[in-house]
Amino acid sequence: MCSSQSTLQIAIVGGGIAGVALALDLCRHPHLNIQLFEAAPAFGEVGAGVSFGANAVRAIEGLGIGKPYELIADRTSAPWQDIWFEWRRGTDAGYLGNSVAPGVGQSSVHRADFLDALAQQLPPGIACFDKRAVQVDEVDERVRIRFTDGTQYECDLLIAADGIKSSIRDYVLQGLGHPAVVPRFSGTCAYRGMIDSETLRAAYRAADIDEHLINVPQMYLGLDGHILTFPVKKGRLINVVAFVSDRSSPDPQWPQDTPWVKNTTQADMLQAFSSWGDAVRVLLECIPAPTLWALHDLEELPGYVHGRVGLIGDAAHAMLPHQGAGAGQGLEDAWLLARLLADPHVTAENVKPLLGAYNDVRRPRACRVQRTSLEAGELYEMRDGHVSDNEQLLSTTLASRFDWLWNHDIEVDLANARSQLGWQ
């Protein structure tokens, strides 16, 4: 619980997974007073399944939310428990190889379920809803946040976890002398749907398609498209995301008056994959009403902090989903900040150098994950300049490509940040 006698007031703007996870951890420390502000009338996540690599699972455990995660997470059953994805040709589902994450495999969950599990643990009074931040000022070593309802809040430290459309990011960038950054359209759209696993099994049996394709997470690869499948809801549902990339323009634009997520038709989805094989066709025929998502990301930012304000998660480094790493990077942000802020060395006077250490440690890694997430999409869709459509090289590349991402040691990050701060 948060103490009314706390010495450091911290505001978190944004009630997604990273923001709530950070609030939960910080509320365990009596020297911290936490207030979480969410623009929506209640907690809620956009999207369906989200995948976590071994690095993200370690951050989840380090944030003290491992147990609620375990209760709802899906993992591939034995003997395939270490497989992240099997890689297959989209034309005939021919096997290309797999990527193995020992001890974790494909660890996934429904976004809304995970956020709900976290939100249930927040102490009463921590979360405030219908609070959309519109302005930030720093006056006399304090941060003042103004909201659309006319209210304001003052604190010693503000952490913005308000997503790719962050209302606070421009304040940080302005302070760094950098122009505002807006989300950029990638040229890739994704058809999404959830399929009852028994429905898909029946359809595969009827078409004489191997049910192994349901038992193990799959990634089907083709020119300018790829499709992934993995279970959620304890295997009751199969999460399907079918990506299509339009590479006709070097600077693709999404129409300003068009929502990023909209309903579409099964016919349009099937047409996009009309040259692919039976396994893909039957899979997509089990999604009667898909949605279409326009994928956006951010350019790499020059910094994540200014003064007493810091960015985490998608507000800092929104990325394409091709490595299943975006949510995990937000959790790594939260873990490092939580460990630093929990330290007894922390006072209102040293918040700025603390944020500086967070920025110096986290930004290089998060930027690399941004870059390689974009590159992964090129690899999957046969557009990698080195690999192209060489199946043997593709297989060996995919087998080891994610090791650096998953095997990252967050304890080393903490040690580096503490050393920068002179904390022994």
Secondary structure as UniProt FT lines:
FT   TURN            4..5
FT   STRAND          8..13
FT   HELIX           17..26
FT   TURN            27..28
FT   TURN            30..31
FT   STRAND          32..37
FT   STRAND          49..52
FT   HELIX           54..62
FT   TURN            63..64
FT   HELIX           66..72
FT   TURN            78..79
FT   TURN            81..82
FT   STRAND          83..89
FT   TURN            90..92
FT   STRAND          95..100
FT   TURN            102..104
FT   STRAND          107..110
FT   HELIX           111..119
FT   TURN            120..121
FT   TURN            124..125
FT   STRAND          127..128
FT   STRAND          133..139
FT   TURN            140..141
FT   STRAND          142..147
FT   TURN            148..149
FT   STRAND          152..155
FT   STRAND          157..160
FT   TURN            164..165
FT   HELIX           169..175
FT   TURN            176..177
FT   STRAND          184..196
FT   HELIX           197..206
FT   TURN            207..208
FT   HELIX           212..215
FT   STRAND          218..222
FT   TURN            223..224
FT   STRAND          225..232
FT   TURN            233..236
FT   STRAND          237..245
FT   TURN            256..257
FT   STRAND          261..263
FT   HELIX           266..272
FT   TURN            273..275
FT   HELIX           278..285
FT   STRAND          291..297
FT   STRAND          305..306
FT   TURN            307..308
FT   STRAND          309..311
FT   HELIX           314..317
FT   HELIX           321..323
FT   HELIX           326..341
FT   TURN            344..345
FT   HELIX           348..350
FT   HELIX           351..380
FT   TURN            381..382
FT   TURN            385..389
FT   HELIX           391..400
FT   TURN            401..402
FT   HELIX           403..406
FT   HELIX           410..421
//
